[in-house]
């Protein structure tokens, strides 16, 4: 019998996207050397790369560099919790005001942390 840690939960996923939306709405990301608004998907890539402490890159079809993302759907529950904690810490450091959807996810799914 092999015991495996469970993968991230749907409540964790709901919390992730609510928090990423708040960060995307309120923070800027330096892209190509210039601070600018970025999508929640871009922010997800930034946080998952920071969690993994590595940047996976590939040579693009046109010869440019493509940064390869990390799938959160394959993350273990504890790894996903670490990701959420990192996002919350970033939000606190940057004065993010959590929206009603994010706060609702905090209250509705306390186990998602």
BAFI-3210 file (N, C-alpha, C; in Angstrom, 3 decimals, decimal comma, padded with zeros to 6 digits):
// residues 113
n [1|2|3|4|5|6|7|8|9|10|11|12|13|14|15|16|17|18|19|20|21|22|23|24|25|26|27|28|29|30|31|32|33|34|35|36|37|38|39|40|41|42|43|44|45|46|47|48|49|50|51|52|53|54|55|56|57|58|59|60|61|62|63|64|65|66|67|68|69|70|71|72|73|74|75|76|77|78|79|80|81|82|83|84|85|86|87|88|89|90|91|92|93|94|95|96|97|98|99|100|101|102|103|104|105|106|107|108|109|110|111|112|113]
n.u [000,843|000,625|001,019|-000,019|000,301|-002,517|-003,727|-004,009|-006,947|-010,312|-011,457|-009,049|-008,111|-010,078|-009,613|-007,018|-007,346|-009,020|-007,379|-005,191|-006,441|-006,970|-004,348|-003,450|-005,105|-004,237|-001,464|001,756|003,824|007,153|007,790|009,624|011,423|009,841|007,557|004,261|000,731|-000,350|-001,725|-003,798|-003,017|-000,364|000,739|000,356|002,251|004,581|004,508|004,445|006,894|008,585|008,004|008,926|011,527|012,956|013,453|012,086|013,055|012,623|013,685|012,040|009,861|010,431|012,978|013,220|013,042|011,106|009,314|008,573|005,655|004,334|002,190|-000,526|-002,537|-001,467|-000,119|000,746|-001,327|-000,155|001,956|000,541|-000,688|001,557|002,065|-000,220|000,233|002,562|001,542|-000,293|001,490|002,962|000,904|000,318|002,730|002,657|000,433|-002,086|-005,554|-007,841|-010,442|-014,076|-014,693|-012,243|-012,049|-014,375|-013,670|-011,669|-013,179|-015,135|-013,701|-011,728|-009,990|-008,514|-006,151]
n.v [-001,177|002,129|005,279|008,426|011,930|014,040|015,848|019,370|021,125|021,888|024,072|025,336|026,097|027,934|029,945|030,678|031,878|034,037|035,576|036,053|037,625|039,959|040,829|041,213|043,316|045,355|045,594|046,088|044,522|044,006|043,957|043,196|045,153|047,262|048,617|047,415|046,680|043,331|040,184|037,917|035,366|035,732|036,593|034,253|032,587|033,893|033,592|030,753|030,067|031,293|029,797|027,273|027,884|027,979|028,667|027,541|027,362|027,481|027,144|029,098|028,702|030,694|031,312|032,854|033,202|031,150|031,066|028,392|027,324|026,301|023,733|024,141|022,407|019,941|020,089|019,119|019,113|020,380|021,752|023,510|024,989|026,289|027,935|029,604|030,869|032,299|034,079|035,508|036,715|038,335|040,026|041,305|042,663|044,464|046,017|045,071|045,126|042,866|041,582|041,193|038,599|037,239|037,445|036,086|033,547|033,037|032,895|030,961|028,719|027,823|025,731|025,787|027,090]
n.w [000,000|-000,921|000,374|-000,464|-000,478|-000,495|-003,337|-004,148|-003,041|-004,195|-002,753|-001,959|-004,458|-005,263|-003,421|-004,144|-006,760|-006,196|-004,524|-006,244|-008,174|-006,717|-006,200|-008,829|-009,550|-007,865|-007,704|-009,303|-011,739|-012,721|-016,005|-018,797|-017,982|-017,122|-014,811|-014,599|-014,916|-014,497|-015,533|-013,600|-014,166|-014,993|-012,557|-011,092|-012,280|-011,478|-008,671|-008,408|-009,525|-007,691|-005,433|-006,205|-006,492|-008,824|-012,276|-015,115|-018,385|-021,918|-025,314|-027,578|-030,449|-032,259|-031,642|-029,408|-025,784|-023,675|-020,735|-018,720|-017,135|-013,889|-012,932|-010,851|-010,287|-009,956|-007,630|-004,285|-001,361|000,906|-000,278|-001,875|000,115|001,119|-001,065|-001,012|001,462|000,833|-001,072|000,502|002,300|000,552|-000,282|002,167|002,628|000,551|000,873|-000,007|-000,310|000,546|-001,422|-001,373|-002,544|-002,028|000,772|001,420|000,563|002,407|004,768|004,161|003,453|005,557|005,836|003,598|003,735]
ca.u [000,000|001,397|000,296|000,390|-000,363|-003,574|-003,472|-004,713|-008,398|-011,065|-011,485|-007,749|-008,040|-010,942|-008,899|-005,887|-007,728|-009,537|-006,219|-004,424|-007,173|-006,732|-002,973|-003,397|-005,810|-003,655|000,002|002,411|004,897|008,130|007,811|010,514|012,073|008,909|006,434|002,964|-000,283|-000,216|-002,903|-003,701|-002,249|001,053|001,114|000,436|003,553|005,611|004,478|004,817|008,348|009,233|007,830|009,805|012,893|013,624|012,786|012,286|012,969|012,833|013,880|010,782|009,890|011,023|014,324|013,154|012,975|009,776|009,353|007,590|004,922|004,127|000,775|-000,952|-003,477|-000,696|000,562|000,237|-002,101|000,736|002,692|-000,404|-000,821|002,751|001,851|-001,188|000,904|003,461|000,706|-000,806|002,612|003,222|-000,193|000,496|003,892|002,367|-000,798|-003,249|-006,830|-008,508|-011,811|-015,114|-014,513|-011,095|-012,423|-015,368|-012,924|-010,991|-014,169|-015,866|-012,792|-010,548|-009,061|-007,785|-004,844]
ca.v [000,000|003,360|006,459|009,656|013,117|014,485|017,035|020,572|020,988|022,920|025,295|026,001|026,698|029,120|030,957|031,121|032,781|035,279|036,348|036,497|038,721|041,162|041,276|041,728|044,602|046,374|045,632|046,069|043,566|044,523|043,120|043,816|046,309|048,356|048,256|047,475|045,735|042,001|039,340|036,983|034,212|036,114|036,568|032,843|032,087|034,507|032,966|029,338|030,017|031,634|028,652|026,196|028,424|027,731|029,150|026,624|028,091|026,702|027,921|029,216|028,357|031,800|031,544|033,582|032,413|030,937|030,583|027,327|027,456|025,165|023,422|024,064|021,290|018,753|020,330|018,485|020,033|021,198|022,638|024,554|025,845|027,148|028,934|030,575|031,657|033,224|035,109|036,350|037,519|039,364|040,978|042,096|043,539|045,455|046,732|044,604|045,057|041,683|041,834|040,335|037,188|036,656|037,317|035,013|032,284|032,838|032,486|029,766|027,578|028,031|024,611|025,988|027,712]
ca.w [000,000|-001,039|000,831|-001,136|000,024|-001,396|-004,165|-003,706|-003,033|-004,913|-001,943|-002,067|-005,784|-005,248|-002,637|-004,963|-007,843|-005,605|-004,062|-007,410|-008,813|-005,913|-006,438|-010,207|-009,585|-006,995|-007,733|-010,609|-011,940|-013,678|-017,207|-019,792|-017,371|-016,855|-013,937|-015,267|-014,459|-015,092|-015,315|-012,475|-014,665|-014,915|-011,138|-010,684|-012,728|-010,631|-007,346|-008,462|-009,754|-006,423|-004,542|-006,682|-006,474|-010,099|-013,479|-016,228|-019,647|-023,140|-026,532|-028,310|-031,871|-033,012|-031,128|-028,140|-024,557|-023,118|-019,356|-018,560|-015,886|-012,999|-012,770|-009,453|-010,118|-009,577|-006,354|-003,078|-000,529|001,742|-001,181|-002,265|001,303|001,127|-002,112|-000,494|002,498|000,144|-001,679|001,595|002,804|-000,460|-000,182|003,391|002,431|-000,489|001,193|-000,765|000,397|000,009|-001,877|-000,798|-002,923|-001,323|002,179|001,494|000,456|003,693|005,756|003,742|003,344|006,402|005,643|002,345|003,999]
c.u [000,889|000,520|000,858|-000,371|-001,389|-003,163|-004,311|-006,215|-009,060|-011,220|-010,157|-007,650|-008,890|-010,259|-007,740|-006,317|-008,323|-008,383|-005,394|-005,114|-006,945|-005,331|-002,849|-004,048|-005,046|-002,137|000,511|003,555|005,869|008,235|008,613|011,084|011,161|007,790|005,107|002,003|-000,078|-001,467|-002,705|-002,928|-000,748|001,542|001,229|001,791|004,686|005,666|004,883|006,312|009,097|009,138|008,786|011,275|013,674|012,790|013,111|012,064|013,260|013,073|012,566|010,954|010,523|012,431|014,360|013,087|011,528|009,953|008,224|006,956|004,853|002,635|000,426|-001,909|-002,760|000,034|-000,091|-000,443|-001,198|001,549|001,805|-000,637|000,364|002,622|000,887|-000,573|001,844|002,672|000,158|000,292|002,936|002,148|-000,058|001,635|003,596|001,011|-002,020|-004,468|-007,610|-009,970|-012,797|-014,968|-013,341|-011,433|-013,454|-014,683|-012,192|-011,981|-014,840|-014,981|-011,565|-009,521|-008,219|-006,408|-003,754]
c.v [001,242|004,525|007,679|010,812|013,582|015,737|018,194|020,394|022,087|024,189|026,054|026,730|027,969|030,271|031,541|032,177|034,083|036,173|036,877|037,650|040,023|041,708|041,864|043,105|045,716|046,532|045,669|045,068|044,179|043,519|043,856|045,133|047,455|047,882|048,429|046,479|044,417|041,194|038,444|035,733|034,500|036,058|035,135|032,269|032,626|033,808|031,491|029,172|030,328|030,469|027,526|026,583|028,042|028,327|028,181|027,398|027,158|027,663|027,918|028,886|029,440|032,145|032,322|032,626|032,341|030,403|029,577|027,420|026,161|024,956|023,336|022,901|020,005|018,919|019,524|019,548|020,937|022,172|023,810|025,512|026,790|028,260|030,016|031,456|032,685|034,384|036,050|037,250|038,647|040,446|041,877|043,099|044,674|046,139|046,328|044,557|043,908|041,996|040,913|038,877|036,519|036,446|036,217|033,654|031,996|032,286|031,165|028,524|027,772|026,908|024,783|026,584|026,690]
c.w [000,000|-000,594|000,134|-000,521|-001,002|-002,154|-003,649|-003,864|-003,869|-004,071|-001,973|-003,402|-005,858|-004,517|-003,453|-005,971|-007,327|-005,156|-005,231|-008,129|-008,054|-006,147|-007,846|-010,306|-008,874|-007,091|-009,173|-010,587|-012,937|-014,829|-018,268|-019,275|-016,995|-015,926|-014,680|-014,643|-015,200|-014,754|-014,096|-012,894|-014,634|-013,474|-010,629|-011,072|-011,860|-009,275|-007,391|-008,735|-008,466|-005,446|-004,920|-006,606|-007,730|-011,221|-014,600|-017,512|-020,810|-024,291|-027,304|-029,780|-032,721|-032,532|-029,830|-026,960|-024,080|-021,704|-019,196|-017,178|-015,097|-012,836|-011,291|-009,234|-009,716|-008,248|-005,235|-002,218|000,311|000,893|-001,610|-001,100|001,412|000,091|-001,628|000,587|001,876|-000,465|-000,614|002,137|001,831|-000,383|001,034|003,226|001,458|-000,304|000,394|000,159|-000,233|-000,275|-001,162|-001,243|-002,198|000,144|002,374|001,412|001,756|004,715|005,432|003,747|004,232|006,250|004,393|002,566|004,110]
res [x|x|x|x|x|x|x|x|x|x|x|x|x|x|x|x|x|x|x|x|x|x|x|x|x|x|x|x|x|x|x|x|x|x|x|x|x|x|x|x|x|x|x|x|x|x|x|x|x|x|x|x|x|x|x|x|x|x|x|x|x|x|x|x|x|x|x|x|x|x|x|x|x|x|x|x|x|x|x|x|x|x|x|x|x|x|x|x|x|x|x|x|x|x|x|x|x|x|x|x|x|x|x|x|x|x|x|x|x|x|x|x|x]
***
